[in-house]
Amino acid sequence: MRMQKEMARIDDFYRLTVRDPLFAAEGLDLDNAALALDTLGEVTDEIERIYREYRFGNRLFLLRYPLTETLYPMAFLRCFLESERCRRKFVSLPTHENAEALLRSYTNTADSLAKAVREYRSAHRAALRLDHLDEDAKTSYYVGAAPVTARALFESIEQLARNADALREEVGRRKRVFLGEEKGGDAEARTDPIVYTENLPPLSSDLLSLKELYERKIFRFDVEEAYGPIAYQLLSLDSRPVFHPFFVYLGKSRRGFFRNRGFRLLLADTYFFVDLAADFHIDKETLFGPLIKEGIPYWFQPATNLYFMRDVSYYADLATIADLKRRTFLDRAAVLSQKSSLLDLLWWDGATAADMHRTHAKLFSRKKALPSFLHLFAVRSHAGLYYLPFNRSVWRLPEKLSLPGTQATSAYLPWDKVRHKTSPEQLERIFDGMRIRKEAWRSELEK
């Protein structure tokens, strides 16, 4: 009888774990994801060193708020991967021992997330104090013409904190189910639908030419698989729902030691350009000096750079759409609920972006113009990626994480404002701008 009761408890816990798992990532390559996190950690350590050596106040700040604990929730993400390993083991072999291991991983992951959010919030407040700012301080993001302030950052962090509390409560419930004190119930995993279509008109000849330029000049990437066009609603960029054509690419990076498989997005109807003859509120000479010297009139700004929009959940959505096309054997319902089957590639993109930021930080430090910690947290922490708000096994609140704001201000000119001012030859040079600047910066940093 005792054995039967225990088997019934494990069976109830098993059914709940299969129907509505916590901290799950169906289809994810866990080893590649761990390697991406290790690389991100190495790059972040180097960025921290640059900030630490910049001024004395930064040393004290970073002693209390190391970037691998505050800029990115590294401990939480590693616990998340371990929890998914335990989930897979328990689902394949639902024993008492494996159930206990899964529950321990739930507890560790939930506690790690709660701690990460606390440190993230505290670091933001300390960053304001360090530079004598308040919550009305502006960031580089805007909603329409209105700047996103530090207050909006804290509002998003409060949502993260409420979600962490909800997860800890749910972990407690899972323990009670395992002990037979509560029934697992019949709840199914939540899913946020992805609104998209593949029925859309062909791109114009202009947009096709820009797409070809982008693929040839901007990608440092050997494309192995391509999907699209996928018409997807990019709500962060538009005041009303509009379908935009996207292309999704999987392949191998060519960036130095980043010889990893990667993921790239191309937004095929939206291209931004910065007029290098215009006035700037930032150090134009440091940012764009090599281009100005070469007589290049515009800087091309990809709208899909991780820092361009605060809400980067579209990355996970589009990766999920592509992965369900290429790996039809995956559990479709689980992948759609968790949107994490290609999370390793997204994290490699994050590591690549951090490596680019490391170069920026080195140069700005040398120019005595290193941005503030508030700017660092606002623009480079990517809460919409690293706190996994798109994954319904992690995000338990009914409402979505609110991350309003883009950098698409009046300084960024759309293609329609530029097309009649540039020749094909100039456009080639404009799209060469990233390479030209990178080579110039590398030469300067080697002096």
Secondary structure by P-SEA (a helix, b strand, c coil): caaaaaaaaaaaaaaaaaacccccccccaaaaaaaaaaaaaaaaaaaaaaaaaccaaaaaaaaaccccccccaaaaaaaaaaaaaaaaaaaacccaaaaaaaaaaaaaaaaaaaaaaaaaaaaaaaaaaaaccccccccccccccccccaaaaaaaaaaaaaaaaaaaaaaaaaaaaaaccccccccccccbbbbbbcccccccaaaaaaaaaaaaccccccccccccccccccccccccbbbbbbbbbbbbbccccccccbbbbbbccbbbbbccccccccccccccaaaaaacccbbbbbccccccccccaaaaaaaaaaaaaaccccaaaaaaaccccaaaaaaaaaaaaaaaaaaaaaaaaaacccccaaaaaacccccccccccccccccccccccccccccccccccccccccccccaaaaaaaaaaaaaaaaaaaaaaac
